[in-house]
Amino acid sequence: MKTLKKYFVPFFVFLGVASILSYKLFSSFTFHPDFARDIYDILTIIQGKLTLIGPKLSFGGIYSGPYYYYLFVPILYLANLNLNSLLAFNLFLFIFGVIFFYLIISKKNGVFYSLIASLVIVFTPFYILGARGPWNGSTYLPFLLILLTVIYFIDINGKKLILFALGFLGGIIVSIHLVNIPVILLIVIYLFIILKNKKEIVFFIFGLFIAFTPLLLFEIKHDFIMIKNTFIVKSYKTFVENNNIPNAVSGKKNIFDNLVFLSDKFKEQIGFSILLFVAMSIFLISNLKAKKEKFLLYGSFGLIVFFAVVLRYQFGNHYLFPVSLFLIFSLVVGILKTKYKLLLIVVLVFELFSFPKNIFNQSTRTAKTFEDRVDYVINNKLIKQGEAFNVIQISKDYTTYIPVGHEYRYFFRKNNYLPKTEFEYKDSDTLLIFSELRDFNISHLNNWETREFGLKNIKKYTKYEINGAILYLVKK
């Protein structure tokens, strides 16, 4: 009976979690332009062109580190470029992160409460959404969960190599997305407090900086282009002024108004009101003796206020993901350290009522659709291998503000038809304009891409109807 409780019950619980999170995973996944951009770059790496940088971030001219790409390179390669393998592997990472959390906490908290605590984390809406698809804005979450778990539950005093490794992991997480900086800084402060030998914090910080080696090498190789573009050319202003992304959401300029605005966003991500989180945290603080747990909860308050100050200009839901994870982790840890462990069930019930059921809906934007359109172009010999061609996308879902069409570029490259880059429209002889808007008049298309190719050139074109889209084939 003891063996059944210790091994089989957790196994079937996590099997159930995996079944829920993987339900209709492939059919519901939206083939987003950011995902298409990422798999194009991953395919480029597989085909032999290595990179020191990852996806471009929205702040200035800053790029993320390349770890997110290289994490998925072996999987896509071994799966023979099957995109579903990336979805499955991403889901595996999220489930593995929670299982790791369970295995660590179950040593002192027993099977039942450890399972409930794990379910509280895995069924937070933001964690569910992150598990359903790879993205540099969320794929780091299981790694952040592992980092928090090790640093809090495992004694790392005197373990310099482990501190270095944890610092390196923290650096990777920040490198994947800079929104993690406040959480990682809070972790540094926490470590400095709990380490008996304060000098050992140097090993963590050293590992943290080593993780940025690829970006540093890129900067040296390219005459510090990111720093110059961001701070000398002052492209950071486009973020502050919120005009770098059309139709982007902005926060509220008044800090208190923004705090209310972010409270609604936090509620969407963690599944219950931020006021309830604050109330439970205050209650827990009054019942906790150890400074460690109190630090986490006070730190959560600090992060909420910090982001209310910082996110007054441009806002994306994913900017709050690391904070939401820190909040939930702190709350779960605080509850586990009191006699009020049944509060975990209350939190879980709130989360289940906020379960994002729409994640199971059939996607209206599938990769197969774009693959079929590319196959039509290739099979009907509308372009030749080695031809200097480029792509423009007119999207009904994302409008024309993402015109470069990585959704199409990926499948062309997969078939060894290499398009010119999104910076080489001027050097292209052929332009493929895929429009999902059937009544779109390309004579009205006046953007940087068409101006580079030559507006006079797009007046003459051949028109094709391909699988729900119109293709305008333009040759110089």
Secondary structure, 3 states (H helix, E strand, C coil): CHHHHHHHHHHHHHHHHHHHHHCCHHHHCCCCHHHHHHHHHHHHHHCCCCCCCCCECCCCCCECCCHHHHHHHHHHHHCCCCCHHHHHHHHHHHHHHHHHHHHHHHHHHCHHHHHHHHHHHHCCHHHHHHHCCCCCCCCCHHHHHHHHHHHHHCCCCCCHHHHHHHHHHHHHHHHHCHHHHHHHHHHHHHHHHHCCCHHHHHHHHHHHHHCCHHHHHHHHHCCCHHHHHHHHCCCCHHHHCCCCCCCCECCCCCHHHHHHHHHHHHHHHHCCCHHHHHHHHHHHHHHCCCHHHHHHHHHHHHHHHHHHHHCCCCECHHHHHHHHHHHHHHHHHHHHCCCCCCHHHHHHHHHHHCCCHHHHCCCCCCHHHHHHHHHHHHHCCCCCCCCCEEEEEEECCCECCCCCCHHHHHHHHHCCCCCCCCCCCCCCCEEEEEECCCCCCHHHCCCHHHHHHCHHHHHCCEEEEECCEEEEEEEC
